[in-house]
Amino acid sequence: MDASGVGAVSVLRAAHEQFVTSAGREPEVRGLVADSWRRCAASGIRPDGGAPPPLRRASDELNACRLAHPLAAVLPLFRDLLGPGAADDGHVFAVGDADGTLLWVEGDARAMTRAARMRFVAGACWAERLAGTNAPGTALELGRPVQIVTGEHYSAAVHDWSCAAAPVRDPATGRVLGVVDLSGGATIATPPAMAAVRGAALAAEAHLARTPAPVPLVGPYAAPGEMRLSALGRDGAVLEYGDHVLRLSPRHSEIVLALAFMGRGMTGEQLAVDLSDREIPASTLRAEMTRLRAVLGPDLLGSRPYTLLRPTRTDVDDVSRLLAAGRVREALDRYPGPLLPRSEAPVVVAQRRCLEQQLRGAVLAAGDTGLLRRWVGAAWGAEDTAAWTALAHTLPGGSPQRAAAAARARALDPETLAFPQLRAHAAVLQRPRS
């Protein structure tokens, strides 16, 4: 089917009409769109376009969010790659955050005027749970590039538009930072449009990998409306926003971390898998989420899907960004200990191991005596054989400290002395340097 043809448009609009007017009818559209329509219907979204997406950011707050957002660094790249085509072909390109709030909308003046009529403007939230099926919102929902054409949109107000969007991920952590989108007419309902947004997202990720965003050394962050979640080296996370400081229980800490790491909404089933290897009854999870909502309030925690309603930055993000920038000493400064060390939630265990491996590898690779001393002097590095061995290598030959570090390495791994080559290696560590 030619998605840009008049016949195809009519077929899609008819399928949409049948779905929204016939309860229980299976959508006669491709699977990705059918799944999205079902989510929209379950969330109570109006299909008639009578409720436009909400404006989440006023102008002053929007400007502050733009300045603080990581994708501000790649906005010139998006303009170079997508801007000329938008002006020539009469469409717009947009960049949004991980919650689906549009931060920048640029392009053809007439197209932007049309887009404004359906509130496709900077500051509006086009998350799927609020705006229905659309490329930027559904791309964030699925975590992959998506193209939505004409009548595939759940809201009838968007049926004259086609769009293609791709999420942009943090190269250091893999978390979704936001989304880049092309919206317009028939030219956007084509494979080249999809390829353009895919390419722009990949180019942005490559640029961010080469020039990671700086991490502030004083003050956790400056962006208004953001929340900060601190969970390293503690059993219960601390959530800070504005003048508020909330100390969360261990279970609530796991839940909020899972939502923060995902960067978008989660179903109850997804959240249950992240929280336990064993099946969690749906009623148990709902009760826990009700208690958490009583702690956080409805302005911070959304449902259907479960999601944090403000951008959230974790201390795990801070350490990961510093490591990506090669700032190992500062990363170690920001690491008070493992992530929720007593937690056995799969999502926490995976993130804990990943960060520990990244930090340990960076400390070993740096070959810096001070960093190695700090690592083996901490509870989590005290029995790290490789770190003790590396420390011995960095100390002056013949020094008592070198001998002590080598002895500690051998004591932690006594089997190494069973191998001649490792005995020789240990002897070298004891020998004075020339």
Secondary structure, DSSP 8 states (H G I E B T S, - for coil): --TTSHHHHHHHHHHHHHHHHSTT----S-HHHHHHHHHHHHHT--TTS-S---B---HHHHHHHHHHSGGGGGHHHHHHHHHHHHHHHT-EEEEEETTSBEEEEEE-HHHHHHHHHTT-STTBB--HHHH-S-HHHHHHHHTS-EEEEGGGSSSGGGTT-EEEEEEEE-TTT--EEEEEEEEESGGGSSHHHHHHHHHHHHHHHHHHHHS-----SSSS---TT-EEEE-BT-SS-EEEETTEEEE--HHHHHHHHHHHHH-S-B-HHHHHHHH-SS---HHHHHHHHHHHHHHH-TTTEETTTBEESS-EEEHHHHHHHHHHTT-HHHHHHT--SSBSTT---HHHHHHHHHHHHHHHHHHHHHT-HHHHHHHHHSTTTTT-HHHHHHHHHHS-TT-HHHHHHHHHHHHH-GGGGGSHHHHHHHHHHHS---
